[in-house]
Amino acid sequence: MLYNNKDVSNEVELDETYVGVKNKNKHYSNKVAVIQGRSIKDKTPVFGMVERGGKINAKCVDDVTIKTLTKEIVKYVTDATVYSNERFSYNSLKRIYNHQFIKHSAGTYINGHVHTNTIKGF
């Protein structure tokens, strides 16, 4: 069950994704010119937070910049340990929370209690 706009606390996993059809799979008349990587020209960014064993908060966001994501996290996450990947947008969290992250770029997806598997599964 999705609980949107709810406070989450304790241990919270964070992640973002992009929803939409890949440009290469679109009809020629609907393709977007000059895009690459995580472009939001043809996809919608969605940011999610899940409290382990508890509530989920997910919503469409304008972008996944440090300003946008930090604003959403501070708005809904109270006293908590937060887990994320190493994305630069989460860098400011260490000043606010006990922030631990997993290095997906190094091929690591779980390190003891540090992982984002719950939010990825959502």
N, C-alpha and C positions, 0 to 999 in steps of 0.2 A: 504494500500500500504506500502511496506517495503522500507524504505530509509536506506540503509546500508552505513556505513562510513560517516555519516553526523554528524555535531555538534548538540548537543541538549542542551537546556538551560531552564531557568525559573524554573519550578517544574519538577523534573525528578524522575521517579520510577525505581528501580533496582531490578532484580531478576535473578536467575539461575535455570536451569532445566537440566534434563538428558534425552536424547533421545535414544531409543533403545528398543529391546524386552527384557522383563523380563527373567531372567535365567530359571525360572521354566517353562516358556512357550516355550523354545527352544527344538529342537530335541535333544535327548540324545547325539548325536555325536557332537553337537555344544555348549553344556553347558560349562561354565567356572568354573573351580574348585576353591573352597574356596573364595567366594565373599560374602559380606554382606553390607547392607546399601547403601550408595551412591557411590558404586564402579565404577570407570571409566574403569575397565577391560572389561566390556561388554556394556558400554553406552558412549555416547558422551556428554560432558558437553556443554551447550549452555548458554551464558550470554546475557541478554537483558536490554536495557535502553529505556524508553519511556518518551518523554516530554508530559506532560498533555496537550491535545488539539493540539499536534504537531507531530513531527517526531519520528520514531522508529529506533533503531539501535540494531541489534541482530547478534550474530556470534558464531561459534564454538570456544571454547577455550581449551587449553591443560589441564587446571585444574581450580579449583575455590579457589585458595589460595589468601591470602591478596595481595601478590605481583602481581599476574596476574590480578585480578579484579581491583585493584587500578590503575594499568597502563592503562587499557582500559577506565576506568572512566575519568581519568585525560586527556587522549588523546582526548576524544570526548565531555565531559561535561564542558561548560564554566560556568560563574557565575550562580549558581543555588542553589535552595534548593533541597536536595536529600532525597528520602524516600526509606527505605529498610526494610527487616526483621532484626532480631537481630543476624544474622549469623556473626561469628567472622571475616570473610573476609572483612567486611565493617567497622571494628573498626577504621581504620586510617582516615576515611572520615571526622570525626568531626574536624580534624585539617585543612582541606582544604575547606570544604563547611559547610553550615548550614545543618547538617545531623540529620534527625529525623527517628526513626524506630518504627516498630510495633512488639509487642511480640507475635508471633504466638504460641510459646511454652506455653504461659499462656492462650491460647484460645482467644486472642484478634486479630481481623482482620481489625478493623477500629477504629480509635480514632479521631473523628473530621475530620480534613483535612489529617491526617496521615494514609496512607494505600498504599498497592501495588496492588490494584484490577485491575488497568488499564493494567499493565504489565502481571499480571496473566491471564487476559482475552485474551491478545494477544497470 
